[in-house]
Amino acid sequence: MRILLCLFAATTAFAQTPMEVLHARGNVYMFASDSGNVTVQIGEHRDNDGVLMVDTGTAQMAEPILAALKKLTSKQLKYVVNTSADLDHAGGNDIISSTGGTRTAEGRGPLAAEVNIYAQDNTLTRLSAPELHIPEKGLPTMSYEQLKDFTFNGEAVQLISEAPAHTDGDSIVFFRGSNVISAGEIFSTVTYPMIDLARGGSIQGEVKALNHLLELTVPEISQEGGTMVIPGHGRLCDEADVTEYRDMVTIVRDRVADLIEKGKTLDEAKAARVTRDYDGRYSQPKWTGDMFVEAIYKSLKQGKQK
């Protein structure tokens, strides 16, 4: 299941790198770019069918995303789900939310924006922070604590909180009929998971979230294929890819935990280079192996203090 259908790739004036549109399976597509991945579910067979989008990318990617969507379908965008408050997942809310039909905020009546946006409670709180300057039409109007499920485009859709992991507001989206999961920032094929301690992130929660993701995935043949998983960044994956990532995160966590048990300082833990066998694949300038080790070290120390 390594052969993917690339529907089209386009470079636009709004993006420095191409965006690829891949058919994941069923009703679900992956819009992939170096800025991050967007998941799109499309219904085409009934009058009330429409489009559900998981994450909206950066503000700069919003117009290319809408252009790509227009090439795929004439159906109206009705729902957006933000898997975190990161602006590479929610930065396009303002622009993209202006493309659908009238929306209603729970308990607040009609709003000027036109797409209903779902988010976990803590993600809503963070996106509403005044310093982000997000217009009201780009803010979530519906939130949930642990789980929100509904049927859209003829299939069951589950919005599942995985917090705390990357932050205290992470979610995944499971399209049960298509057998596709959009994993947000808890899973990547190109970088270590960013454990954002300032926003409630936790290394233990990250491992727990990856284990839960694996509980939901079902392989097809010889651990390949089956449930497709769209990472926050990187290529389209299946259960085997998530297993490899979970194992890497667990191994590095356990190495750091062992150094803590031996009384090593943070500087000594970094000097031990416990990520050296993974840095070639996952270490990036914005989130290096040393940064990952520091986040794990501090997260584990915080856990011991509670």
MIBAPA-706073 format. One record per residue (C-alpha): residue number from 1; x, y, z. Coordinates in nm, 4 decimals, m for minus. Layout:
<pt NUM <X Y Z>>
...
//
This chain:
<pt 1 <0.0000 0.0000 0.0000>>
<pt 2 <0.2878 0.2348 m0.0750>>
<pt 3 <0.1503 0.3395 m0.4148>>
<pt 4 <m0.0565 0.6550 m0.3656>>
<pt 5 <m0.2844 0.8256 m0.6139>>
<pt 6 <m0.1572 1.1780 m0.6755>>
<pt 7 <m0.4534 1.3626 m0.8219>>
<pt 8 <m0.2632 1.6802 m0.8946>>
<pt 9 <0.0193 1.8981 m0.7705>>
<pt 10 <0.0207 2.2725 m0.8121>>
<pt 11 <0.2510 2.5586 m0.7244>>
<pt 12 <0.0728 2.8872 m0.6635>>
<pt 13 <0.1686 3.2431 m0.5864>>
<pt 14 <0.0583 3.1802 m0.2279>>
<pt 15 <0.2951 2.8904 m0.1578>>
<pt 16 <0.6652 2.8395 m0.2102>>
<pt 17 <0.6317 2.4613 m0.2447>>
<pt 18 <0.3835 2.2390 m0.4303>>
<pt 19 <0.0750 2.0984 m0.2656>>
<pt 20 <m0.0258 1.7431 m0.3499>>
<pt 21 <m0.3773 1.6073 m0.3248>>
<pt 22 <m0.3805 1.2357 m0.2466>>
<pt 23 <m0.6794 1.0041 m0.2247>>
<pt 24 <m0.6411 0.8312 0.1120>>
<pt 25 <m0.9380 0.5978 0.0746>>
<pt 26 <m1.3160 0.6148 0.0741>>
<pt 27 <m1.4452 0.9718 0.0969>>
<pt 28 <m1.1196 1.1110 0.2361>>
<pt 29 <m0.8346 1.3039 0.0742>>
<pt 30 <m0.5025 1.4358 0.2041>>
<pt 31 <m0.3810 1.7821 0.0998>>
<pt 32 <m0.0061 1.7616 0.1597>>
<pt 33 <0.2489 2.0431 0.1687>>
<pt 34 <0.5670 2.1314 0.3541>>
<pt 35 <0.3535 2.3555 0.5781>>
<pt 36 <0.1556 2.0547 0.7017>>
<pt 37 <m0.1297 1.8287 0.6028>>
<pt 38 <m0.4995 1.9031 0.5670>>
<pt 39 <m0.7613 1.6260 0.5576>>
<pt 40 <m1.0774 1.6608 0.3495>>
<pt 41 <m1.3878 1.4398 0.3508>>
<pt 42 <m1.6169 1.4836 0.0514>>
<pt 43 <m1.9709 1.3575 m0.0059>>
<pt 44 <m2.1115 1.3594 m0.3578>>
<pt 45 <m2.4214 1.1406 m0.3680>>
<pt 46 <m2.6963 1.3212 m0.1736>>
<pt 47 <m2.8402 1.6704 m0.1670>>
<pt 48 <m2.7216 1.7327 0.1893>>
<pt 49 <m2.3679 1.6053 0.1268>>
<pt 50 <m2.0831 1.8531 0.1655>>
<pt 51 <m1.7219 1.8899 0.2736>>
<pt 52 <m1.5580 1.8438 0.6140>>
<pt 53 <m1.2018 1.9722 0.6526>>
<pt 54 <m0.9617 1.8717 0.9294>>
<pt 55 <m0.7280 2.1673 0.9918>>
<pt 56 <m0.6928 2.4681 0.7646>>
<pt 57 <m0.3158 2.5027 0.7362>>
<pt 58 <m0.1370 2.8338 0.7643>>
<pt 59 <m0.2975 3.1593 0.6586>>
<pt 60 <m0.0662 3.1605 0.3555>>
<pt 61 <m0.1882 2.8177 0.2467>>
<pt 62 <m0.5607 2.8951 0.2766>>
<pt 63 <m0.6106 3.0148 m0.0809>>
<pt 64 <m0.4179 2.7243 m0.2396>>
<pt 65 <m0.6200 2.4827 m0.0250>>
<pt 66 <m0.9466 2.6361 m0.1430>>
<pt 67 <m0.8276 2.6269 m0.5049>>
<pt 68 <m0.7402 2.2585 m0.4727>>
<pt 69 <m1.0741 2.1865 m0.3078>>
<pt 70 <m1.2573 2.3562 m0.5937>>
<pt 71 <m1.0849 2.1218 m0.8391>>
<pt 72 <m1.2096 1.8212 m0.6437>>
<pt 73 <m1.5722 1.9135 m0.5810>>
<pt 74 <m1.8411 2.1782 m0.6155>>
<pt 75 <m1.9917 2.0743 m0.2805>>
<pt 76 <m2.0071 2.3304 m0.0014>>
<pt 77 <m1.7634 2.3287 0.2900>>
<pt 78 <m1.9767 2.2798 0.6014>>
<pt 79 <m1.7435 2.1753 0.8842>>
<pt 80 <m1.3864 2.2350 0.9974>>
<pt 81 <m1.2112 2.0526 1.2816>>
<pt 82 <m0.8970 2.1979 1.4399>>
<pt 83 <m0.6765 1.9240 1.5885>>
<pt 84 <m0.4756 2.1813 1.7855>>
<pt 85 <m0.4352 2.5554 1.8318>>
<pt 86 <m0.1117 2.5603 1.6291>>
<pt 87 <m0.1338 2.8170 1.3517>>
<pt 88 <m0.0167 2.5649 1.0927>>
<pt 89 <m0.3396 2.3791 1.1768>>
<pt 90 <m0.5764 2.6695 1.2410>>
<pt 91 <m0.4136 2.9678 1.0715>>
<pt 92 <m0.6431 2.9458 0.7706>>
<pt 93 <m0.9672 2.9369 0.9729>>
<pt 94 <m1.0525 3.2990 0.9035>>
<pt 95 <m1.0260 3.2704 0.5240>>
<pt 96 <m1.1604 2.9194 0.4836>>
<pt 97 <m1.4568 2.9726 0.7167>>
<pt 98 <m1.5925 3.2325 0.4746>>
<pt 99 <m1.6636 2.9804 0.1988>>
<pt 100 <m1.9638 2.7803 0.3213>>
<pt 101 <m2.3176 2.8302 0.4474>>
<pt 102 <m2.4491 3.0097 0.7565>>
<pt 103 <m2.3220 2.8789 1.0889>>
<pt 104 <m2.4585 2.9170 1.4408>>
<pt 105 <m2.2574 2.9441 1.7605>>
<pt 106 <m2.3981 2.7320 2.0414>>
<pt 107 <m2.5939 2.9636 2.2665>>
<pt 108 <m2.4945 3.2762 2.0724>>
<pt 109 <m2.7090 3.2733 1.7581>>
<pt 110 <m2.5975 3.3302 1.3961>>
<pt 111 <m2.2478 3.4590 1.3213>>
<pt 112 <m2.1072 3.6302 1.0167>>
<pt 113 <m1.8728 3.3405 0.9344>>
<pt 114 <m2.0148 3.0556 0.7335>>
<pt 115 <m1.8557 2.7255 0.8380>>
<pt 116 <m1.9055 2.5441 1.1692>>
<pt 117 <m1.5677 2.4884 1.3378>>
<pt 118 <m1.5126 2.2166 1.5986>>
<pt 119 <m1.2248 2.2063 1.8485>>
<pt 120 <m1.1391 2.0530 2.1828>>
<pt 121 <m1.2174 2.2845 2.4764>>
<pt 122 <m0.8549 2.3838 2.5433>>
<pt 123 <m0.7920 2.4485 2.1752>>
<pt 124 <m1.0908 2.6836 2.1667>>
<pt 125 <m0.9538 2.8665 2.4712>>
<pt 126 <m0.6091 2.9068 2.3183>>
<pt 127 <m0.7369 3.0204 1.9786>>
<pt 128 <m0.9535 3.2793 2.1567>>
<pt 129 <m0.6517 3.4406 2.3246>>
<pt 130 <m0.6446 3.8160 2.2405>>
<pt 131 <m0.2774 3.8076 2.1437>>
<pt 132 <m0.3515 3.5798 1.8465>>
<pt 133 <m0.5874 3.8401 1.6939>>
<pt 134 <m0.8041 3.5738 1.5273>>
<pt 135 <m1.1299 3.7263 1.3980>>
<pt 136 <m1.4493 3.5827 1.5419>>
<pt 137 <m1.5364 3.4091 1.2169>>
<pt 138 <m1.2104 3.2111 1.2462>>
<pt 139 <m1.2847 3.0853 1.5986>>
<pt 140 <m1.4438 2.7490 1.6798>>
<pt 141 <m1.8153 2.7703 1.7532>>
<pt 142 <m1.8553 2.4156 1.8859>>
<pt 143 <m1.6247 2.2431 2.1330>>
<pt 144 <m1.6012 1.9144 2.3211>>
<pt 145 <m1.4015 1.7802 2.6130>>
<pt 146 <m1.3372 1.4137 2.5261>>
<pt 147 <m1.5477 1.3001 2.2301>>
<pt 148 <m1.7802 1.4355 1.9665>>
<pt 149 <m1.9343 1.2001 1.7121>>
<pt 150 <m2.1841 1.2476 1.4325>>
<pt 151 <m2.2720 1.1209 1.0865>>
<pt 152 <m2.1756 1.3288 0.7848>>
<pt 153 <m2.1626 1.2338 0.4178>>
<pt 154 <m2.3045 0.8942 0.5055>>
<pt 155 <m2.0292 0.7893 0.7465>>
<pt 156 <m1.9633 0.8048 1.1183>>
<pt 157 <m1.7084 1.0678 1.2195>>
<pt 158 <m1.5457 1.0705 1.5648>>
<pt 159 <m1.3552 1.3683 1.7074>>
<pt 160 <m1.1447 1.2240 1.9888>>
<pt 161 <m0.9418 1.4229 2.2405>>
<pt 162 <m0.5899 1.2847 2.2923>>
<pt 163 <m0.4851 1.5528 2.5394>>
<pt 164 <m0.2413 1.5953 2.6907>>
<pt 165 <0.0151 1.4961 2.4273>>
<pt 166 <0.1656 1.7647 2.2038>>
<pt 167 <m0.0476 2.0124 2.4040>>
<pt 168 <m0.3524 1.9958 2.6309>>
<pt 169 <m0.5869 2.0394 2.3321>>
<pt 170 <m0.4905 1.7676 2.0825>>
<pt 171 <m0.7505 1.5727 1.8861>>
<pt 172 <m0.7627 1.3068 1.6177>>
<pt 173 <m1.0468 1.2576 1.3692>>
<pt 174 <m1.1607 0.9060 1.2764>>
<pt 175 <m1.3598 0.8605 0.9553>>
<pt 176 <m1.4978 0.5186 1.0337>>
<pt 177 <m1.6597 0.4368 0.7007>>
<pt 178 <m1.3556 0.5372 0.4954>>
<pt 179 <m1.1224 0.3810 0.7576>>
<pt 180 <m0.8983 0.6893 0.7745>>
<pt 181 <m0.7630 0.8735 1.0793>>
<pt 182 <m0.6355 1.2313 1.0729>>
<pt 183 <m0.3791 1.2360 1.3534>>
<pt 184 <m0.2793 1.6023 1.3868>>
<pt 185 <0.0408 1.6833 1.5757>>
<pt 186 <0.0610 1.3620 1.7752>>
<pt 187 <0.2096 1.1864 1.4708>>
<pt 188 <0.4623 1.2945 1.2067>>
<pt 189 <0.6936 1.1160 0.9658>>
<pt 190 <0.9436 1.4013 0.9447>>
<pt 191 <1.0064 1.5244 1.2997>>
<pt 192 <1.0054 1.4257 1.6638>>
<pt 193 <0.6764 1.5017 1.8409>>
<pt 194 <0.6866 1.8525 1.9827>>
<pt 195 <0.6015 1.8274 2.3507>>
<pt 196 <0.4896 2.1823 2.4263>>
<pt 197 <0.5162 2.2014 2.8039>>
<pt 198 <0.4030 2.5631 2.8150>>
<pt 199 <0.0711 2.4575 2.6615>>
<pt 200 <0.0172 2.1488 2.8719>>
<pt 201 <0.2067 1.8914 2.6647>>
<pt 202 <0.3244 1.5632 2.8171>>
<pt 203 <0.5596 1.2899 2.6962>>
<pt 204 <0.3598 1.0261 2.8836>>
<pt 205 <0.0432 1.1583 2.7219>>
<pt 206 <0.2125 1.1505 2.3796>>
<pt 207 <0.2982 0.7812 2.4183>>
<pt 208 <m0.0542 0.7114 2.5425>>
<pt 209 <m0.2009 0.8929 2.2403>>
<pt 210 <0.0148 0.6951 1.9971>>
<pt 211 <m0.0874 0.3701 2.1663>>
<pt 212 <m0.4532 0.4685 2.1338>>
<pt 213 <m0.3989 0.5515 1.7679>>
<pt 214 <m0.2627 0.2001 1.7200>>
<pt 215 <m0.5663 0.0535 1.8971>>
<pt 216 <m0.7880 0.2194 1.6368>>
<pt 217 <m0.5874 0.1109 1.3313>>
<pt 218 <m0.6411 m0.2278 1.1666>>
<pt 219 <m0.3895 m0.3637 0.9111>>
<pt 220 <m0.4899 m0.5377 0.5905>>
<pt 221 <m0.2221 m0.7910 0.4926>>
<pt 222 <0.1147 m0.8514 0.6645>>
<pt 223 <0.0697 m0.5358 0.8733>>
<pt 224 <0.0450 m0.3222 0.5582>>
<pt 225 <m0.2498 m0.1169 0.4315>>
<pt 226 <m0.5813 m0.1224 0.6148>>
<pt 227 <m0.6536 0.1904 0.8175>>
<pt 228 <m0.4790 0.4882 0.6595>>
<pt 229 <m0.3340 0.7519 0.8923>>
<pt 230 <m0.2771 1.1132 0.7858>>
<pt 231 <m0.0011 1.2674 1.0007>>
<pt 232 <0.0236 1.6330 1.0902>>
<pt 233 <0.3349 1.6463 0.8742>>
<pt 234 <0.4769 1.3965 0.6278>>
<pt 235 <0.3474 1.1192 0.4044>>
<pt 236 <0.0326 0.9090 0.4137>>
<pt 237 <0.0788 0.6148 0.6508>>
<pt 238 <m0.0664 0.2916 0.7845>>
<pt 239 <m0.0438 0.1027 1.1141>>
<pt 240 <0.3142 m0.0156 1.0555>>
<pt 241 <0.4335 0.3448 1.0221>>
<pt 242 <0.2598 0.4504 1.3431>>
<pt 243 <0.4104 0.1493 1.5238>>
<pt 244 <0.7596 0.2509 1.4129>>
<pt 245 <0.7027 0.6060 1.5362>>
<pt 246 <0.5507 0.4942 1.8683>>
<pt 247 <0.8469 0.2632 1.9257>>
<pt 248 <1.0939 0.5456 1.8567>>
<pt 249 <0.9195 0.7840 2.0966>>
<pt 250 <0.8972 0.5157 2.3657>>
<pt 251 <1.2634 0.4172 2.3320>>
<pt 252 <1.3863 0.7767 2.3604>>
<pt 253 <1.1554 0.8412 2.6558>>
<pt 254 <1.2843 0.5304 2.8339>>
<pt 255 <1.6451 0.6301 2.7716>>
<pt 256 <1.5848 0.9714 2.9244>>
<pt 257 <1.3925 0.8171 3.2152>>
<pt 258 <1.6883 0.5870 3.2852>>
<pt 259 <1.9260 0.8840 3.2972>>
<pt 260 <1.6929 1.0636 3.5401>>
<pt 261 <1.6871 0.7559 3.7624>>
<pt 262 <2.0682 0.7647 3.7614>>
<pt 263 <2.0621 1.1245 3.8825>>
<pt 264 <2.1850 1.2818 3.5585>>
<pt 265 <2.1306 1.6504 3.4959>>
<pt 266 <1.9606 1.7866 3.1840>>
<pt 267 <2.2976 1.8801 3.0345>>
<pt 268 <2.4257 1.5295 3.1009>>
<pt 269 <2.1145 1.3803 2.9415>>
<pt 270 <2.1723 1.5890 2.6296>>
<pt 271 <2.5393 1.4944 2.6235>>
<pt 272 <2.4427 1.1259 2.6250>>
<pt 273 <2.2985 1.1735 2.2722>>
<pt 274 <2.0108 0.9347 2.3306>>
<pt 275 <1.8495 1.0365 1.9985>>
<pt 276 <2.1611 0.9829 1.7854>>
<pt 277 <2.0212 0.6783 1.6018>>
<pt 278 <1.7051 0.8712 1.5060>>
<pt 279 <1.8347 1.2245 1.4440>>
<pt 280 <1.9050 1.1648 1.0766>>
<pt 281 <1.5354 1.1126 1.0146>>
<pt 282 <1.3539 1.3187 1.2747>>
<pt 283 <1.5797 1.6037 1.3925>>
<pt 284 <1.4857 1.9353 1.2302>>
<pt 285 <1.6279 2.2854 1.2890>>
<pt 286 <1.3019 2.3967 1.4515>>
<pt 287 <1.2805 2.0880 1.6728>>
<pt 288 <1.6093 1.9066 1.7212>>
<pt 289 <1.6894 1.5891 1.9069>>
<pt 290 <1.8301 1.7975 2.1938>>
<pt 291 <1.5051 1.9949 2.2138>>
<pt 292 <1.3080 1.6719 2.2218>>
<pt 293 <1.5291 1.5317 2.4988>>
<pt 294 <1.4911 1.8521 2.7025>>
<pt 295 <1.1111 1.8387 2.6684>>
<pt 296 <1.1057 1.4728 2.7739>>
<pt 297 <1.3386 1.5375 3.0675>>
<pt 298 <1.1324 1.8289 3.1999>>
<pt 299 <0.8028 1.6496 3.1377>>
<pt 300 <0.9165 1.3420 3.3323>>
<pt 301 <1.0531 1.5558 3.6146>>
<pt 302 <0.7214 1.7435 3.6334>>
<pt 303 <0.5397 1.4118 3.6549>>
<pt 304 <0.7523 1.3016 3.9497>>
<pt 305 <0.6754 1.6232 4.1325>>
<pt 306 <0.2984 1.5715 4.1118>>
//
